[in-house]
Structure formats: structure tokens, C-alpha cells
């Protein structure tokens, strides 16, 4: 009789911090332009898929509304938090909407200034 040993799964649980954050955008005209603008940031990786676009970053990324409005060929103020939410389906990391941008943070500690995350030891 031969004993079988299971191989280690490549999908095993890993609870170490990735220092990444990201969003999933619709793969439409607006999502494509947002991804193109975000691809100019050196810490951002874009992965186009058939029905969505993954936008992932190490540390932090800023979706600057006026930069996106300009790339869309629209006036400043066209792209805002509502437009962003309409084109985004999921996210991971801490998300902060400001008047001029949406910021994604990989670390809750880095977003504490905006989110009120309690950094005090207990």
C-alpha cells in the first residue's frame, strides 16, 4: 500500500500585509480613460480584463478628478466622487473621497488623518 501526501495549495491562507490597495472599474469608455490616467503613476498596475479593469497600487494612489476630466475631454469638475463610484464596482484598502480626488490607502495607519483610525495602543 502506498501512502499519498497532499501537496501544499497555492491558494493557502496568508495573513501578512500586502501593502496594496486597488479598485475594479467597469471596462467601458470612462473606465478605460481612468485606467490610462492611473497608469501614469509609477506604483500603479493596470490589468484589463474582458468586463472589468483592475487598478492596483503599492501603498497609496490618488484618483485626481481634474486630471481624469481633462483626459475625458470634459471641463474641470465633470469627474467627481459620484462618477468614480458609478464606474467602480469593488475596492480593497481604505478609500477616502475628498472634493478634488479619491485616495486609496493600503494601510489603515496611513489613512488615519482622514478616517479617524485610532492609532493609540490599548
N, C-alpha and C positions, 0 to 999 in steps of 0.2 A: 504494500500500500504506500502510495506517495503522498506526502503532506504538501499542501498548497499554501503559499504565503501571498497575501494580498499586497499589491504594490501601493505605494503612497499616492494618494489622489492629488492631481494638480489643482483641484478645487477645494483644498483643505482650508479650514478657517485660519485667518491671520488677523490678529487684532493690533498689529503695530500701525502707527500713524503713517499715512502715505504722503502727507504734506501736499495733497492735491485737492482741487475743487473743480467743479465743472457744471455745465448745463447741456441739455439736449434741446436743439432748435428744430423747428419744422424745416424740412428740405423744400422750401419754396423760394420765391424771389427775395423776400426780405431776409429770411434765414441765411441764404447764400451770401448776401451782402454783409450781414452782421459777421458771419464767419470769416469773410475776406478781410474785414477791418480788424478783427481779433487776431488773425493770423500774422499781423504785423508786429505783435508783441512777442518778444523772444522766448518767454516762458510758457507760451500757449501752443497747444497741439490741436489741430483740426482733423476730424475723421468723418468725411462724408459717407453716408450710408444711403440706401435707396429711399427711405422715407423720413430720415432724420439726419441731423448733423451734430456730432459730438464736439463740444468745445471744452477742453480740459486744460488746466494750468497747474503749475507748481507754485505754491504759496498764495498768490493773490492775482486777480485780474480785474480790470476796470472796463466796463462797457460804457464808454463816453458817448452820451446821446448825440451831441452836436457832430462828432466825427462820423457817427452812423448816419445821421440825417444828411450830411454832405455827400457821403458815399451813395446814398439812395437817390441823390439828385433833388432833395427836398430842402425847404427852408429850415434854418435852425429852429429847434423846438418841435419839429414834426415827430421825431422818435423820442419816446419818453418811457416811463415805467410801465404804462398801460400797453404800449406797443411791444415792449420787451416781454411782458407776461403773456401777451397774445401769441407770440411766436415761440415761447419756451414751453416745453412740456414737463421736464423734470430738472432737478438740480441736486448737487451734493456739496456740502460745505455751508458756511454761513453766508447768507445773502442779505445785503443792505441796499435798499433803494434810497437814493438821495435825489435832489432836484435835478442835478446835471448828469448823473451816472448811476449805474448799478455796480456794486462791488461784490465780488465773490472772494471769500477767505477760506483757506484750508484749515486754519487754526482758530478755534473759538477765542483763544487768548488775544490773537491779533485783531479780532473784531470787537473786543471788549469796549473800546471807546464809543462804538456805535450801538452795540446791543445791550450794554449793561451787564455783560457776563461778569460774574463775581470772581475775581482773581484771588481773594483772601483765603488763606488756609483756615480750615476749621478744625 
